[in-house]
Amino acid sequence: MKREKDLVDKDDGHPVRDPAAWPNNGLGLPSSRVEHSPVIPELKASKGVPLQDGAEMWRIDRDGKETLAAVYNRRQQRWISL
């Protein structure tokens, strides 16, 4: 079992991920368990990106239907599920 300090990158503070763990495949492209799903590049901002109050998280199903899933509340510093 890894210690908590070993789970965070010492240089940038981001979580350290096992490149073999799903959905990571070690190529910078997350894998999917959905058949015929598109491959989406995984990007990382070196110092993170501050979330603005009211930022939205959308869910897109395989038919392309978009559903608002959550809104970020900056004061509470958490996502509010809808």
Secondary structure, 3 states (H helix, E strand, C coil): CCCHHHHECCCCCCECCCCCCCCCCCCCCCCCCCCCCCCCCCCCCCCCCCCCCCCEEEEECCCCCEEEEEEEECCCCEEEEC
